[in-house]
């Protein structure tokens, strides 16, 4: 009897639960930001993009920032 085709489990990004949806931009203090990459130059930072000043920046993931609900 043939096995049904296996479907891969949805991949969850390991950094998603640690990252705020928007991090404050260090250049313009704007909050119109989004995650570009959950891993930056180091595993402890994430790369964000600011829509206000159009600048990329790194945000420290585990820096006692309050988790958003």
C-alpha positions in Angstrom: 0.0 0.0 0.0 1.4 3.4 -1.0 2.0 6.1 1.6 0.3 9.4 1.0 2.7 12.2 0.1 4.2 13.9 3.1 3.7 17.6 3.4 6.4 19.5 5.2 5.5 21.2 8.5 5.3 25.0 8.3 8.7 26.4 9.2 8.6 28.8 12.1 11.3 31.3 12.3 13.3 30.7 15.5 13.6 34.4 16.1 10.0 35.5 15.6 8.9 35.1 19.2 11.8 37.2 20.4 11.4 40.1 18.0 9.1 43.1 18.5 6.9 43.8 15.5 8.4 47.3 15.2 11.6 48.5 16.9 12.3 52.2 17.4 14.7 53.6 14.7 17.9 54.8 16.3 18.3 57.5 13.7 14.9 59.2 13.6 13.1 57.5 16.5 10.4 56.4 14.1 8.2 53.3 14.7 7.4 52.6 11.1 9.9 49.7 11.0 9.8 46.1 10.0 12.1 43.1 10.3 14.2 42.5 7.2 16.2 39.5 8.6 15.8 37.9 12.0 19.6 37.4 12.1 22.0 40.2 11.5 25.8 40.2 11.6 25.6 38.4 15.0 23.0 35.9 16.2 21.9 38.3 19.0 20.8 41.0 16.6 18.0 41.4 14.0 18.0 43.6 11.0 15.2 46.2 10.6 14.2 48.7 8.0 12.8 52.1 8.9 10.2 53.3 6.5 10.4 56.9 7.8 14.1 57.6 7.1 14.7 54.7 4.8 17.6 53.3 6.8 18.6 49.8 7.8 19.6 49.2 11.4 20.3 46.3 13.8 18.3 45.7 17.0 19.6 43.6 19.9 17.1 40.8 20.4 17.7 39.9 24.1 18.0 43.3 25.6 15.1 43.2 28.1 12.7 44.8 25.7 9.0 44.3 26.7 7.4 41.6 24.6 4.4 42.8 22.5 1.1 41.0 22.8 
